[in-house]
């Protein structure tokens, strides 16, 4: 009888050991490669999402600055070329969506920084020029649409990194300066939007990577500082040239540059103001990528790794277990 009890105990301990080992080995976050981009590989392009379509264009392919513009059908997993952007070919511009319209402006054409601003009508596939960005020339800025208005801020004007922000009213085609951002100057920062709130961070200035992280409420137009990106000793979030996006109420900072191209991805919980690292990006590590997000699906595409310009696109499944076979 004693021998039987010992055998049963040993079996139970073995099952517990296997169970604990399985839990410890679980790597959360899986990436699946989607339809490769039809056009030229590129870096420093722009992107925005309207309903179930992602839009991407401009950028630099290692030889030329570009002005082609493309639509990615998220549900169908295919690309369609759209009307070329009519402004100067450029890289390091900003773009965002307000309703069914896209907006694109600022950037760098290989010689000078730019300040022109354009509207894209996704229904008619046409472009129209709007009032120039009121903040003047700049590249590597942050631009986003929220609460039926557009916002552009930070960036580099050719001689100085900036920290100012401006808001755009599409109904009146008018810019106004927005006051209240207490953050650091920066270029090549990133943002994501969760439940209407905008979260801004990363980037660099004076050779330093920025650790301040901010929440912006577009209804009140108030910036609130959150925990710094190096608040926890285990955090390694600081970087520049990353992409930000949201999915299912959580925010993500992925890829980027910090002494070299990165593949790591960090997930932000706005309820607890905390970050968690999940499985790294499964494609080639990269900087200056673009992203699409519908709120329930999210993608990272394009970018550069050293002198290699990229044309692939991957979809993130953050709650799935990592699978290197897909």
PAZAPA-4460 file (N, C-alpha, C; in steps of 0.05 Angstrom, whole numbers, plus 32768, in hexadecimal, padded with zeros to 4 digits):
% residues 326
    n_x    n_y    n_z   ca_x   ca_y   ca_z    c_x    c_y    c_z   seq   type   mol
   8010   7FE8   8000   8000   8000   8000   8011   8019   8000     1      X     A
   8026   8018   8010   8039   802F   8012   8046   8034   7FF7     2      X     A
   804E   801E   7FE9   805B   8020   7FCF   8048   802D   7FBB     3      X     A
   802E   8026   7FBC   801B   8031   7FA9   8018   804F   7FAD     4      X     A
   8017   8057   7FC7   8015   8074   7FCD   802D   8083   7FC4     5      X     A
   8045   8078   7FC6   805D   8085   7FBD   805D   8088   7F9F     6      X     A
   8053   8074   7F90   8052   8075   7F73   803F   808B   7F6A     7      X     A
   8027   808C   7F77   8013   80A1   7F71   801F   80BD   7F76     8      X     A
   802C   80C0   7F8D   8038   80DA   7F93   804D   80E2   7F7F     9      X     A
   805D   80CE   7F77   8072   80D4   7F63   8066   80DD   7F48    10      X     A
   8050   80CF   7F41   8042   80D6   7F27   8037   80F3   7F29    11      X     A
   802A   80F9   7F40   801F   8114   7F43   8035   8129   7F42    12      X     A
   804B   8124   7F50   8061   8137   7F4F   806C   813B   7F32    13      X     A
   806C   8125   7F23   8075   8127   7F08   8063   8138   7EF7    14      X     A
   8048   8134   7EFB   8035   8144   7EEC   8037   8162   7EF3    15      X     A
   803A   8167   7F0D   803D   8183   7F15   8056   818F   7F09    16      X     A
   806C   817F   7F09   8085   8189   7EFD   8082   818F   7EE0    17      X     A
   8074   817D   7ED1   8070   8182   7EB4   805F   819A   7EB0    18      X     A
   804A   819D   7EC0   8038   81B4   7EBE   8047   81CE   7EC2    19      X     A
   8057   81CF   7ED8   8066   81E8   7EDD   807A   81EE   7EC7    20      X     A
   8087   81D9   7EBC   809A   81DD   7EA7   808D   81E8   7E8E    21      X     A
   8074   81DE   7E88   8066   81E7   7E71   805E   8204   7E74    22      X     A
   8055   820C   7E8C   804E   8228   7E91   8066   823A   7E8E    23      X     A
   807D   8231   7E99   8095   8242   7E98   809F   8245   7E7B    24      X     A
   809A   8231   7E6A   80A4   8232   7E4F   8092   8242   7E3C    25      X     A
   807A   8249   7E46   8066   8257   7E35   8071   8273   7E2E    26      X     A
   8073   8278   7E14   807B   8292   7E0A   8063   82A0   7DFD    27      X     A
   805A   82B5   7E09   8042   82C2   7DFF   8048   82D6   7DE8    28      X     A
   8039   82D4   7DD3   803D   82E5   7DBC   8046   82D6   7DA4    29      X     A
   8036   82D5   7D8F   803D   82C7   7D77   8039   82D9   7D5F    30      X     A
   804B   82D7   7D4C   804A   82E7   7D33   8046   82D4   7D1B    31      X     A
   8034   82DD   7D09   8030   82CE   7CF0   8035   82E0   7CD8    32      X     A
   8045   82D6   7CC6   804C   82E6   7CAE   8034   82E7   7C9B    33      X     A
   802F   82FF   7C90   8019   8303   7C7D   8024   830A   7C62    34      X     A
   8012   8311   7C4F   801A   8314   7C33   802F   832A   7C30    35      X     A
   8045   8322   7C23   805C   8335   7C20   8052   834D   7C0F    36      X     A
   805D   8364   7C16   8056   837D   7C08   805D   837B   7BEA    37      X     A
   804B   8385   7BD8   8050   8384   7BBB   8064   8398   7BB1    38      X     A
   8068   83AE   7BBF   8079   83C3   7BB5   8096   83C1   7BBE    39      X     A
   80A5   83D7   7BBD   80C1   83D7   7BC4   80C4   83D6   7BE3    40      X     A
   80D8   83C6   7BEC   80DE   83C6   7C09   80E6   83E3   7C11    41      X     A
   80E0   83EA   7C2A   80E5   8406   7C32   80E7   8409   7C50    42      X     A
   80F1   8420   7C58   80F2   8428   7C74   80E6   8444   7C77    43      X     A
   80DF   844B   7C8F   80D5   8466   7C95   80BD   846E   7C85    44      X     A
   80AC   845A   7C7F   8092   8460   7C72   807E   846A   7C86    45      X     A
   8066   8470   7C7D   8050   8477   7C90   8039   8463   7C8D    46      X     A
   8028   8463   7CA1   8011   8450   7C9F   7FFA   845B   7CB0    47      X     A
   7FE2   8452   7CA9   7FCA   8457   7CBA   7FB6   8442   7CB3    48      X     A
   7FA1   843F   7CC3   7F8C   842B   7CBF   7F71   8439   7CBE    49      X     A
   7F61   8431   7CA9   7F45   843A   7CA7   7F34   8421   7CA4    50      X     A
   7F23   841D   7CB9   7F13   8405   7CBA   7F24   83EC   7CB8    51      X     A
   7F20   83DB   7CA4   7F2F   83C2   7CA2   7F44   83C3   7C8C    52      X     A
   7F4E   83DB   7C87   7F63   83DF   7C73   7F7A   83EE   7C7F    53      X     A
   7F93   83E4   7C7A   7FAA   83F3   7C81   7FB6   8402   7C69    54      X     A
   7FBF   841A   7C6E   7FCB   842A   7C58   7FE8   8430   7C5E    55      X     A
   7FF9   842E   7C4A   8016   8432   7C4E   8022   843E   7C35    56      X     A
   8035   8451   7C39   8042   845D   7C22   8059   846E   7C2A    57      X     A
   8066   847A   7C16   807E   848A   7C17   8095   8479   7C22    58      X     A
   80AA   8486   7C2D   80C0   8477   7C38   80D9   8479   7C26    59      X     A
   80ED   8469   7C2D   8107   8469   7C20   8110   844C   7C1B    60      X     A
   8119   8446   7C03   8120   842A   7BFC   813E   8425   7BFB    61      X     A
   814E   8438   7C05   816B   8435   7C04   8177   8445   7BED    62      X     A
   8167   844B   7BD9   8171   845B   7BC2   815F   8474   7BBD    63      X     A
   8145   8470   7BC0   8132   8485   7BB9   811E   848A   7BCF    64      X     A
   8115   84A4   7BD0   80FE   84AB   7BE1   80E5   84A5   7BD1    65      X     A
   80D0   849C   7BDE   80B9   8490   7BD0   80A0   84A0   7BD5    66      X     A
   808D   849D   7BC2   8073   84AA   7BC5   805C   8497   7BBE    67      X     A
   8062   847D   7BBA   804C   846A   7BB4   803C   8465   7BCD    68      X     A
   8023   845B   7BCA   8011   8458   7BE0   8000   843F   7BDC    69      X     A
   7FFC   8430   7BF2   7FF1   8415   7BEF   7FDC   8410   7C05    70      X     A
   7FCA   83FE   7BFE   7FB5   83F5   7C11   7FB9   83D7   7C17    71      X     A
   7FB8   83D0   7C31   7FB9   83B4   7C39   7F9E   83AC   7C43    72      X     A
   7F92   8398   7C35   7F78   838D   7C3E   7F7D   8379   7C55    73      X     A
   7F76   8381   7C6D   7F7C   8372   7C84   7F6E   8357   7C85    74      X     A
   7F55   8356   7C7E   7F46   833D   7C7E   7F4D   832C   7C66    75      X     A
   7F53   8338   7C4F   7F5A   8328   7C37   7F77   8321   7C35    76      X     A
   7F89   8330   7C44   7FA5   832B   7C44   7FB2   832F   7C28    77      X     A
   7FAC   8346   7C1C   7FB9   834D   7C03   7FBC   836C   7C01    78      X     A
   7FCE   8374   7BEF   7FD5   8390   7BEA   7FCA   839A   7BD0    79      X     A
   7FC2   83B4   7BD0   7FB9   83C1   7BB7   7FC6   83DD   7BB6    80      X     A
   7FD2   83E3   7B9F   7FDE   83FD   7B9C   7FC9   8412   7B98    81      X     A
   7FCB   8429   7BA5   7FB8   843F   7BA3   7FC6   8457   7B96    82      X     A
   7FB7   846D   7B95   7FC2   8485   7B88   7FDB   848F   7B96    83      X     A
   7FF0   8495   7B86   8009   849F   7B92   8004   84B8   7BA3    84      X     A
   8013   84BA   7BB8   8014   84D3   7BC7   801E   84E9   7BB6    85      X     A
   8010   8500   7BB2   8018   8515   7B9F   802D   8528   7BA9    86      X     A
   8034   8527   7BC3   8049   8539   7BCD   8064   852E   7BC6    87      X     A
   8079   853C   7BCF   8094   8532   7BCA   8099   8517   7BD6    88      X     A
   80A7   8505   7BC8   80AF   84EC   7BD5   80BE   84F1   7BEE    89      X     A
   80BA   84E0   7C03   80C6   84E7   7C1D   80C7   84CF   7C2F    90      X     A
   80D6   84D2   7C45   80D6   84BE   7C5A   80D1   84CD   7C74    91      X     A
   80CE   84BE   7C8A   80CC   84C9   7CA5   80B6   84DE   7CA8    92      X     A
   80A0   84DA   7C99   8088   84EB   7C9B   8076   84E0   7CB1    93      X     A
   805F   84EC   7CB5   804A   84E2   7CC7   8031   84DE   7CB7    94      X     A
   8020   84CB   7CC1   8006   84C7   7CB5   7FF3   84BC   7CCA    95      X     A
   7FD9   84C2   7CC7   7FC5   84B8   7CD9   7FAA   84BA   7CCB    96      X     A
   7F96   84AD   7CD7   7F7B   84AD   7CCC   7F68   84BC   7CDF    97      X     A
   7F55   84CA   7CD3   7F3E   84D6   7CE1   7F26   84CD   7CD1    98      X     A
   7F16   84BC   7CDD   7EFF   84B1   7CCE   7F08   84A1   7CB6    99      X     A
   7EFC   84A7   7C9F   7F03   8499   7C87   7F18   84A8   7C76   100      X     A
   7F25   84BC   7C82   7F3A   84CB   7C74   7F55   84C5   7C81   101      X     A
   7F6A   84C5   7C70   7F85   84C3   7C7A   7F93   84DD   7C76   102      X     A
   7FA7   84E2   7C87   7FB7   84FB   7C85   7FD4   84F5   7C86   103      X     A
   7FE4   8503   7C76   8001   84FE   7C73   800F   8519   7C70   104      X     A
   8025   851C   7C80   8034   8535   7C7D   804F   8534   7C8A   105      X     A
   805D   854A   7C88   8079   854D   7C92   808B   8539   7C85   106      X     A
   80A3   8534   7C90   80B6   8521   7C86   80CF   852D   7C7B   107      X     A
   80DE   851D   7C6B   80F8   8524   7C61   80FB   8519   7C45   108      X     A
   8103   852B   7C32   8105   8523   7C16   8121   851C   7C0C   109      X     A
   8134   851A   7C1F   814F   8515   7C18   8160   852E   7C18   110      X     A
   8154   8545   7C18   8162   855F   7C19   8159   8570   7C30   111      X     A
   813E   8572   7C34   8134   8584   7C49   811C   8577   7C57   112      X     A
   8116   8581   7C6F   80FE   8579   7C7D   80E6   8587   7C71   113      X     A
   80CF   857B   7C74   80B7   8585   7C66   80A1   858C   7C7A   114      X     A
   808D   859C   7C71   8077   85A4   7C82   805B   85A2   7C74   115      X     A
   805B   8598   7C5B   8041   8596   7C4D   8030   8580   7C59   116      X     A
   8015   8582   7C54   8002   8571   7C61   7FEC   856A   7C4E   117      X     A
   7FE4   8551   7C4C   7FD2   8547   7C38   7FBC   8535   7C43   118      X     A
   7FA5   8534   7C36   7F8F   8523   7C3E   7F8A   850E   7C28   119      X     A
   7F86   84F5   7C31   7F7F   84DF   7C1F   7F63   84D6   7C24   120      X     A
   7F53   84D6   7C0E   7F37   84CC   7C10   7F37   84AF   7C07   121      X     A
   7F32   849D   7C1B   7F33   8481   7C15   7F1C   8477   7C03   122      X     A
   7F06   8487   7C03   7EEF   8480   7BF3   7EF3   8486   7BD6   123      X     A
   7F01   849C   7BCF   7F05   84A4   7BB3   7F22   849F   7BAA   124      X     A
   7F33   8497   7BBC   7F4F   8492   7BB6   7F5C   84AB   7BAA   125      X     A
   7F58   84C1   7BB7   7F63   84DB   7BAE   7F70   84EA   7BC5   126      X     A
   7F83   84FB   7BBD   7F92   850C   7BD0   7F8B   8529   7BCC   127      X     A
   7F8B   8538   7BE2   7F88   8555   7BE0   7F9A   8563   7BF4   128      X     A
   7FA7   8579   7BEC   7FB9   8586   7BFE   7FAA   8597   7C12   129      X     A
   7FB3   8597   7C2B   7FA7   85A6   7C41   7FBB   85BB   7C4B   130      X     A
   7FB2   85CA   7C5F   7FC3   85DF   7C6B   7FDD   85D2   7C75   131      X     A
   7FF4   85DF   7C6F   800D   85D5   7C79   800E   85D2   7C97   132      X     A
   801D   85BF   7CA1   8020   85BB   7CBD   802A   85D4   7CCA   133      X     A
   801C   85DD   7CDF   8023   85F7   7CEC   803C   85F7   7CFC   134      X     A
   8046   85DF   7D03   805F   85DE   7D12   8078   85E1   7D02   135      X     A
   8075   85E4   7CE8   808D   85E7   7CD7   8098   85CD   7CCD   136      X     A
   80B0   85CF   7CC1   80BD   85B7   7CB6   80C5   85A4   7CCC   137      X     A
   80C3   8589   7CC6   80CE   8575   7CD8   80CB   8559   7CCD   138      X     A
   80DA   8547   7CD8   80D9   852B   7CD2   80DA   851B   7CEC   139      X     A
   80D3   8501   7CEA   80D4   84EF   7D02   80C3   84F9   7D19   140      X     A
   80AC   8506   7D12   8099   850F   7D26   8086   84F8   7D2D   141      X     A
   8074   84FE   7D40   805E   84EC   7D47   8044   84F9   7D3D   142      X     A
   8033   84E9   7D2F   801A   84F3   7D25   8004   84DF   7D2A   143      X     A
   7FED   84E8   7D34   7FD6   84D5   7D39   7FBC   84E4   7D36   144      X     A
   7FA7   84D5   7D31   7F8C   84DF   7D30   7F7C   84D5   7D48   145      X     A
   7F6D   84E7   7D55   7F5D   84DF   7D6D   7F47   84F4   7D71   146      X     A
   7F2F   84EA   7D77   7F18   84FB   7D7D   7F13   850E   7D66   147      X     A
   7F14   8504   7D4D   7F0E   8513   7D35   7F21   852B   7D30   148      X     A
   7F39   852A   7D3B   7F4D   853E   7D36   7F68   8530   7D31   149      X     A
   7F7A   853E   7D25   7F95   8534   7D21   7FA9   8542   7D33   150      X     A
   7FBF   8534   7D38   7FD4   8540   7D4A   7FEF   8539   7D3E   151      X     A
   8001   854C   7D3E   801D   8547   7D36   802F   8556   7D4B   152      X     A
   8044   8548   7D54   8056   8554   7D66   8071   8546   7D68   153      X     A
   8083   8552   7D76   809F   8549   7D79   80AD   8548   7D5D   154      X     A
   80C3   853A   7D5A   80D1   8538   7D41   80EA   8549   7D40   155      X     A
   80F5   854B   7D28   810E   8559   7D23   810A   856D   7D0C   156      X     A
   8112   8586   7D10   810D   859B   7CFC   8125   85A1   7CEA   157      X     A
   813A   8591   7CEB   8152   8595   7CDC   8168   85A1   7CEC   158      X     A
   8162   85AC   7D03   8177   85B7   7D15   8171   85B1   7D32   159      X     A
   8159   85AA   7D39   8151   85A7   7D55   813B   8592   7D58   160      X     A
   813E   8582   7D6D   8128   8570   7D74   8112   8580   7D81   161      X     A
   80F9   8578   7D7D   80E2   8587   7D86   80D1   8578   7D9B   162      X     A
   80C0   8587   7DAA   80AD   857B   7DBC   8092   8588   7DBA   163      X     A
   808E   859A   7DA7   8074   85A8   7DA4   8060   8596   7D96   164      X     A
   8046   859B   7D9B   8030   858D   7D8E   801C   85A1   7D82   165      X     A
   8010   8597   7D6C   7FFB   85A7   7D5F   7FE3   8595   7D59   166      X     A
   7FCB   85A1   7D59   7FB3   8593   7D53   7FA6   859D   7D3A   167      X     A
   7F9B   858B   7D2A   7F90   8591   7D10   7F72   858B   7D10   168      X     A
   7F62   859F   7D07   7F45   859D   7D04   7F3F   8598   7CE7   169      X     A
   7F37   857F   7CDF   7F32   857A   7CC2   7F1A   8588   7CB7   170      X     A
   7F07   858F   7CC8   7EEF   859D   7CBE   7EF5   85B9   7CB5   171      X     A
   7F09   85C6   7CC2   7F10   85E1   7CBB   7F2B   85E3   7CAE   172      X     A
   7F39   85CC   7CAB   7F54   85CB   7C9F   7F66   85E0   7CAD   173      X     A
   7F67   85DD   7CC8   7F75   85F1   7CD8   7F86   85E4   7CEE   174      X     A
   7F9E   85EF   7CF2   7FB0   85E5   7D07   7FB0   85F9   7D1E   175      X     A
   7FB4   85EE   7D37   7FB8   85FF   7D4E   7FCD   85F1   7D60   176      X     A
   7FDE   8602   7D6D   7FF2   85F6   7D7F   7FE4   85EB   7D98   177      X     A
   7FED   85D4   7DA1   7FE2   85C7   7DB9   7FF7   85C9   7DCF   178      X     A
   7FF0   85D4   7DE6   8002   85D7   7DFC   7FFD   85C2   7E11   179      X     A
   8012   85BD   7E21   800F   85AB   7E38   801F   8592   7E38   180      X     A
   802E   858D   7E23   803F   8575   7E23   8059   857B   7E32   181      X     A
   805D   856D   7E49   8074   8572   7E5A   808B   855F   7E55   182      X     A
   8089   854F   7E3F   809D   853B   7E3A   80B7   8547   7E2E   183      X     A
   80C9   8535   7E28   80E3   853C   7E1D   80E1   8541   7DFF   184      X     A
   80F4   8550   7DF4   80F7   8551   7DD7   80FE   8535   7DCD   185      X     A
   80F5   852F   7DB5   80FC   8515   7DAA   80F6   8514   7D8C   186      X     A
   8104   8501   7D7F   80FD   84F9   7D63   80F9   84DB   7D64   187      X     A
   80EA   84D1   7D50   80E6   84B5   7D4C   80D9   84A7   7D65   188      X     A
   80C5   84B6   7D71   80B6   84AA   7D86   809F   8498   7D7B   189      X     A
   808F   848C   7D8D   807A   847B   7D84   8061   8480   7D96   190      X     A
   804A   8477   7D8D   8031   847A   7D9C   801F   8463   7D96   191      X     A
   800A   845F   7DA7   7FF4   844E   7DA1   7FDB   845A   7DAF   192      X     A
   7FC4   8451   7DA6   7FAA   845C   7DB1   7F9A   8445   7DBD   193      X     A
   7F91   8448   7DD5   7F80   8434   7DE3   7F67   8442   7DEE   194      X     A
   7F50   8439   7DE4   7F37   8444   7DEE   7F36   8463   7DED   195      X     A
   7F41   846E   7DD7   7F40   848A   7DD2   7F57   849A   7DDF   196      X     A
   7F66   848D   7DF1   7F7D   849A   7DFE   7F96   8494   7DEE   197      X     A
   7FA7   84A9   7DEB   7FC0   84A6   7DDC   7FD7   84A4   7DEF   198      X     A
   7FE9   8491   7DE9   8001   848C   7DFA   801A   8491   7DE9   199      X     A
   802C   84A2   7DF3   8043   84AC   7DE4   805C   84A6   7DF3   200      X     A
   8070   849C   7DE5   808A   8497   7DF2   809F   848F   7DDE   201      X     A
   80B6   8486   7DE9   80CE   847E   7DDA   80D9   8496   7DCA   202      X     A
   80EC   8491   7DB8   80FA   84A6   7DA9   8115   84AD   7DB5   203      X     A
   8122   84C0   7DA9   813D   84C8   7DB2   8142   84E5   7DAD   204      X     A
   8155   84F0   7DBC   815E   850C   7DB8   817A   850F   7DC6   205      X     A
   818B   851E   7DB9   81A6   8522   7DC4   81B4   8507   7DC9   206      X     A
   81AF   84F3   7DB9   81BC   84D9   7DBC   81B1   84C8   7DD2   207      X     A
   819B   84D1   7DDF   8190   84C2   7DF6   8174   84B8   7DEE   208      X     A
   816E   849F   7DF7   8153   8494   7DF3   8141   849E   7E09   209      X     A
   8129   84A6   7E02   8117   84B2   7E15   8107   849E   7E25   210      X     A
   8105   84A3   7E40   80F7   8490   7E51   80DC   849B   7E5A   211      X     A
   80D4   84B4   7E54   80BB   84BE   7E5D   80A4   84B3   7E4C   212      X     A
   808D   84AE   7E59   8076   84A2   7E4C   805D   84B1   7E54   213      X     A
   804C   84B7   7E40   8036   84CA   7E45   801B   84BF   7E3A   214      X     A
   8006   84C7   7E49   7FEB   84C2   7E40   7FDE   84DC   7E38   215      X     A
   7FD2   84DD   7E20   7FC5   84F5   7E16   7FA7   84F0   7E13   216      X     A
   7F97   8501   7E20   7F7A   8500   7E1D   7F71   8514   7E08   217      X     A
   7F68   850B   7DF1   7F60   851E   7DDC   7F47   852E   7DE2   218      X     A
   7F37   8524   7DF4   7F1E   8533   7DFC   7F25   854B   7E0C   219      X     A
   7F38   8548   7E1F   7F40   855F   7E30   7F59   856C   7E26   220      X     A
   7F68   855E   7E14   7F82   8567   7E0A   7F96   856B   7E20   221      X     A
   7F95   8558   7E33   7FA8   8559   7E4A   7FBB   8541   7E48   222      X     A
   7FD5   8546   7E4C   7FE9   8532   7E4D   7FEE   852A   7E6B   223      X     A
   7FF0   8510   7E70   7FF5   8506   7E8B   800D   84F3   7E8A   224      X     A
   8021   84F8   7E9B   8038   84E7   7E9B   8033   84CC   7EA8   225      X     A
   803B   84B7   7E9C   8038   849C   7EA7   8053   8492   7EB1   226      X     A
   8055   8479   7EBA   806E   846F   7EC4   8083   8470   7EAD   227      X     A
   809C   8477   7EB4   80B1   8478   7EA1   80B6   845C   7E94   228      X     A
   80C1   845C   7E7D   80C6   8442   7E6E   80DD   8432   7E7B   229      X     A
   80EB   843E   7E8D   8100   842F   7E9C   80F9   842E   7EBA   230      X     A
   80DF   8430   7EC0   80D6   8430   7EDC   80DD   8415   7EEA   231      X     A
   80DB   83FF   7EDB   80E1   83E5   7EE6   80FD   83DD   7EDC   232      X     A
   810D   83D1   7EED   8128   83C9   7EE5   8128   83B4   7ECF   233      X     A
   8112   83A5   7ECC   8110   8391   7EB7   8107   839C   7E9D   234      X     A
   80FF   83B6   7E9C   80F6   83C1   7E83   810D   83C8   7E71   235      X     A
   810A   83C3   7E57   811D   83CC   7E43   810E   83D7   7E2B   236      X     A
   80FC   83EA   7E30   80E9   83F4   7E1D   80F5   840C   7E0D   237      X     A
   8107   841B   7E19   8111   8433   7E0C   811F   842D   7DF1   238      X     A
   8118   843D   7DDD   8122   8439   7DC2   8118   8450   7DB1   239      X     A
   8121   8451   7D98   8115   8463   7D84   810D   8453   7D6C   240      X     A
   8100   8460   7D59   80F9   8454   7D3F   80E8   843A   7D42   241      X     A
   80D8   8439   7D57   80C6   8422   7D5C   80AB   8427   7D50   242      X     A
   8099   8413   7D50   807D   8416   7D49   806C   8411   7D62   243      X     A
   8056   841F   7D64   8042   841B   7D79   8028   8413   7D6D   244      X     A
   8018   8403   7D7B   7FFD   83FB   7D72   7FEE   83F0   7D89   245      X     A
   7FD4   83ED   7D86   7FC3   83E2   7D9B   7FB5   83C9   7D91   246      X     A
   7FAD   83B8   7DA5   7F9D   83A1   7D9F   7F8F   8398   7DB8   247      X     A
   7F74   8395   7DB6   7F64   838C   7DCD   7F6A   839A   7DE7   248      X     A
   7F6B   83B5   7DE5   7F6E   83C5   7DFE   7F8A   83C6   7E09   249      X     A
   7F9E   83BC   7DFB   7FBA   83BD   7E04   7FCA   83CC   7DEF   250      X     A
   7FE0   83D8   7DF8   7FF2   83E6   7DE5   800B   83D7   7DE2   251      X     A
   8019   83DC   7DCB   8032   83CD   7DC4   8046   83E1   7DB8   252      X     A
   805F   83DD   7DC1   8076   83EA   7DB5   8088   83D3   7DAA   253      X     A
   808D   83D4   7D90   809B   83BE   7D83   80B1   83C8   7D71   254      X     A
   80C6   83B7   7D6E   80DD   83BC   7D5D   80EA   83D7   7D64   255      X     A
   80F9   83E3   7D52   8106   83FD   7D58   8125   83FB   7D58   256      X     A
   8131   840E   7D64   814E   8410   7D63   8159   8419   7D7F   257      X     A
   816E   840B   7D88   817D   8414   7DA0   8199   8407   7D9D   258      X     A
   81AA   8416   7D90   81C5   840B   7D8A   81C5   83F7   7D74   259      X     A
   81AE   83F2   7D69   81AA   83DE   7D53   818D   83D8   7D51   260      X     A
   8185   83CB   7D3C   8168   83C5   7D38   815F   83B2   7D4D   261      X     A
   8145   83B3   7D55   813A   83A3   7D6A   8123   8392   7D60   262      X     A
   811D   837D   7D70   8106   836B   7D6A   80F4   8369   7D82   263      X     A
   80FB   8374   7D99   80EB   8371   7DB1   80D1   8380   7DAF   264      X     A
   80BD   8376   7DBE   80A3   8383   7DBF   8099   8383   7DDC   265      X     A
   808E   839A   7DE4   8084   839E   7DFF   8067   83A5   7DFE   266      X     A
   8058   8399   7E11   803B   839C   7E12   8034   83AE   7E2A   267      X     A
   8022   83C2   7E26   801B   83D5   7E3A   7FFE   83D1   7E44   268      X     A
   7FFA   83CF   7E5E   7FE0   83CC   7E6A   7FD9   83E8   7E76   269      X     A
   7FC6   83F6   7E6A   7FC0   8412   7E73   7FB2   8412   7E8F   270      X     A
   7FA5   83FC   7E96   7F97   83FB   7EB0   7FAB   83FB   7EC7   271      X     A
   7FC1   83EE   7EC3   7FD6   83EC   7ED9   7FEE   83FD   7ED3   272      X     A
   7FF0   8409   7EBB   8007   8419   7EB4   8020   8408   7EB6   273      X     A
   801F   83F0   7EAA   8035   83DD   7EAB   803B   83D1   7E90   274      X     A
   8054   83C8   7E8C   805D   83BC   7E73   8065   839F   7E78   275      X     A
   8062   838F   7E63   806B   8373   7E63   8078   836D   7E48   276      X     A
   808F   8360   7E49   809B   8358   7E30   8090   833D   7E26   277      X     A
   8089   833B   7E0C   807F   8322   7E01   8092   8319   7DEB   278      X     A
   808B   8303   7DDD   809C   82F8   7DC9   80A6   830D   7DB5   279      X     A
   80BF   830E   7DAF   80C9   8322   7D9C   80BD   831F   7D80   280      X     A
   80BE   8334   7D71   80B6   8334   7D55   80C5   831D   7D46   281      X     A
   80B6   830D   7D37   80C2   82F5   7D2C   80CF   82F9   7D11   282      X     A
   80CB   8310   7D04   80DA   8317   7CEC   80F5   8321   7CF2   283      X     A
   8103   832B   7CDE   811D   8337   7CE2   811B   834F   7CF4   284      X     A
   812C   8352   7D08   812B   836A   7D19   812E   8382   7D08   285      X     A
   8121   8398   7D10   811F   83AF   7CFE   8119   83C9   7D0C   286      X     A
   811D   83DF   7CFE   8116   83FA   7D07   8105   8407   7CF1   287      X     A
   80F8   841D   7CF8   80E9   842D   7CE5   80D4   841D   7CD5   288      X     A
   80C6   840B   7CE3   80B1   83FB   7CD7   8097   840B   7CD7   289      X     A
   8081   83FF   7CCD   8066   840B   7CCF   8054   83F6   7CDC   290      X     A
   803D   83FF   7CE5   802A   83ED   7CF2   800E   83F4   7CE9   291      X     A
   7FFC   83E0   7CE9   7FE0   83E3   7CE5   7FD2   83D7   7CFE   292      X     A
   7FBC   83E3   7D07   7FAD   83D7   7D1D   7F8F   83DE   7D1A   293      X     A
   7F7F   83C9   7D1D   7F62   83CD   7D1C   7F55   83CC   7D38   294      X     A
   7F66   83C8   7D4C   7F5C   83C4   7D67   7F5A   83A7   7D6F   295      X     A
   7F54   8396   7D5B   7F54   8379   7D61   7F69   836A   7D51   296      X     A
   7F76   8377   7D3E   7F8C   836B   7D2F   7FA2   8380   7D2C   297      X     A
   7FBB   8377   7D2C   7FD1   838A   7D2A   7FE8   837E   7D19   298      X     A
   7FF6   838F   7D0A   800A   8386   7CF7   8022   8399   7CF9   299      X     A
   803A   838E   7CF4   8053   839D   7CF1   805F   8396   7CD6   300      X     A
   8068   83AA   7CC7   8072   83A6   7CAC   8089   83B9   7CA5   301      X     A
   8097   83B2   7C8F   80AC   83C3   7C83   80C2   83C8   7C97   302      X     A
   80D1   83DE   7C92   80E7   83E5   7CA4   8102   83DE   7C99   303      X     A
   8116   83E0   7CAA   8132   83DC   7CA1   8141   83CE   7CB7   304      X     A
   8153   83BC   7CAF   8166   83AF   7CC1   8182   83B3   7CB6   305      X     A
   8191   83C5   7CC1   81AB   83CD   7CB5   81A6   83D9   7C9A   306      X     A
   81B2   83CD   7C85   81AE   83D6   7C6A   819A   83C6   7C5A   307      X     A
   818B   83B5   7C68   8177   83A4   7C5B   815C   83B2   7C5F   308      X     A
   814F   83B7   7C48   8134   83C4   7C48   811F   83AE   7C44   309      X     A
   810A   83B0   7C54   80F8   8399   7C57   80DC   839E   7C4B   310      X     A
   80CF   8388   7C43   80B4   838A   7C37   80A1   8375   7C42   311      X     A
   80A7   836A   7C5A   8096   8355   7C66   8082   8361   7C79   312      X     A
   806E   8352   7C81   805A   835B   7C94   8052   8343   7CA6   313      X     A
   8050   8348   7CC0   8049   8334   7CD3   8032   833D   7CE4   314      X     A
   8021   832A   7CEC   800A   832F   7CFE   8011   8324   7D19   315      X     A
   800A   8334   7D2E   800F   832C   7D4A   7FF6   831F   7D56   316      X     A
   7FFA   8309   7D64   7FE5   82FC   7D74   7FF1   82FB   7D91   317      X     A
   7FEC   8310   7DA1   7FFA   8313   7DBA   7FF3   82FF   7DD0   318      X     A
   7FDB   82F3   7DCE   7FD3   82E0   7DE2   7FD9   82C3   7DDB   319      X     A
   7FE2   82BE   7DC3   7FE9   82A3   7DBB   8005   829B   7DC4   320      X     A
   800A   8281   7DC6   8025   8278   7DCC   8037   8279   7DB3   321      X     A
   804F   8281   7DB8   8063   8283   7DA2   8066   8269   7D94   322      X     A
   8065   826A   7D79   8068   8252   7D68   807B   8259   7D51   323      X     A
   8093   824E   7D52   80A7   8254   7D3D   80A2   8245   7D23   324      X     A
   808C   8235   7D22   8087   8225   7D0A   8073   8234   7CF7   325      X     A
   8066   8249   7D00   8052   8256   7CEF   805E   826D   7CDF   326      X     A
***
